[in-house]
Amino acid sequence: DAAVMQSTGVRLSMNEKNLLLGIAIDITARKVAEEEQRLLSGIVAQAHESVIVTNGEGLITYVNPAFESLSGYDAQEVLGQSPRILKSGTHDQSLYGALWKTISGGQQWQGRLTSRCKDGRLITEDITISPVRGETGIIQAFVAIKRDVTNQVRIEHELRQQEKMNAIGSLAGGVAHDFNNILGAIMAHVDLAKYALGDERGAVREGLVAISEASERARDLVRQILLFSRRGEKTVEAVALN
C-alpha cells in the first residue's frame, strides 16, 4: 500500500561541501484518522437527529444543524451555555439531578424529556446521553442524541383516547341493550293495564299514561346511546336542546 510521507529538507555546509539533510515522516495513520474524523463530522452534520456535545463540565461545545433547525437556536447562541437553556419547567428537578448523577458516573442515560424551543414552543424528545472518556479514563465530554417525538406522542394520546371511547361505547351499548329489554317489559305491562281499565278514567289511568310517556322518552334515550355505541342506524332528526 502507498504511504503518505511528510518530508522537510535543510541545506547544510560542512567541510566546504554543500549538503542537503532530508527528513521524511510516515503520516499515513494520521491522514487516515483525519479522513475518518471528516467523515464522522459530515455524518453528524447531516443527521436528522439533534446532536449536542458538551465538555466534562456540561457546557455546550458543538451542536449540529438539526439541533439549530429544531430548537431555533443558532450554534453561536448556545456554545458555552448549559443545556439547561432548553428546560421546559415541566419536569421535577430531581429528574435532572438523577440524569447528571448517571452520566457523571460514567453511565449512559436514556429517557424522554420535554424541551423548550427558542420561541417558547414545547417539544417532546427521546434522548440518549453518553459520556466520552479520554485516554486516561477521565470523562472529557458528553454526547446527547435527541429525536423529536412530539407528533408520535400526540398520535399515541389520540389512539388511547379513541380506545377509551370505543370501550365506553361498547359498555354503553351493552347496558342500553339490557335496559331496552327492561323498558319493553314495562311498556308491555302498562299497555295491558290500560287495556284492563277499559274506558275508566282517573288517577290510575293518568299514572299509567305518565309511565308510558316516561318509557317512550327512555326508549329514545336508549336509541341515542346505541347510536353512540355505533350499534344503531344513524338518522338525522331535530333535537330539542332544552
Phi, psi and omega in degrees: 000146179287140180256151176260122184245145172245120186236150175224151180226142179228132176278134180232154175238121184217124182054046179061023176243138176272123182239160176234118179262120180245138179235126180239132181238131178282113181246025181301313182298320180294319179295321178296317179296320179295321179293320177296322179293319177296320179296315179297318179298320178294321179296313180297320182294328183264359182296146178285329179283150176285139179234128176235131175243131177238164173279186183296339179270358177089018177263137187292129177244344180200141168223147180268169182303328180298322177297315180299316182295319184282315186277335184088354178270137170283156181303319183294337179284334186251344180299130182086353179268165174271146176301353178298343178296345180264359182299135183268340184083006182263353181248150176290146182300331181297331179297314180293325178296317178294323178298310182295322179298322181292309185285326178289341175274004176091009181256152177280144178241135176229139179181182180241126182231153172263126182245155179253124179282174182299324181276006179091354180290138179263135178230154178255132184228139167272124189235138171236123180242125182237137174281148178241120182263148175275186181298332181276355180092356179278139179292120182254340183201167174229138179242123179248126175248122188236133179241127181287119180239024183302311181293322179298316179296319179297317180295319178299320179296317180295322179294320178296320178296321179295320178297321177297316181295323178295320179295318178296320179297318179296317179296315180297321180296319179294316179295316181297321179298315179294320180294326179297322177295320178295317179298321180300318179294318180299311184295325179294317180290326176296317179298320178296320180293319178296321179295322181293329179287338181066228181270007183296135178249154178151191185295325182296313180296319179299321178295319179294322178296319180296319178297319181296316180295318179296323179294322178294320177295321178295323178296319177296321179295318178299321179299320179293321179295318178296324176295319179298322181276005177062032177254355182242168177289139179277126177230153179252125180208161179289140180237130176282110185296330179297000000 
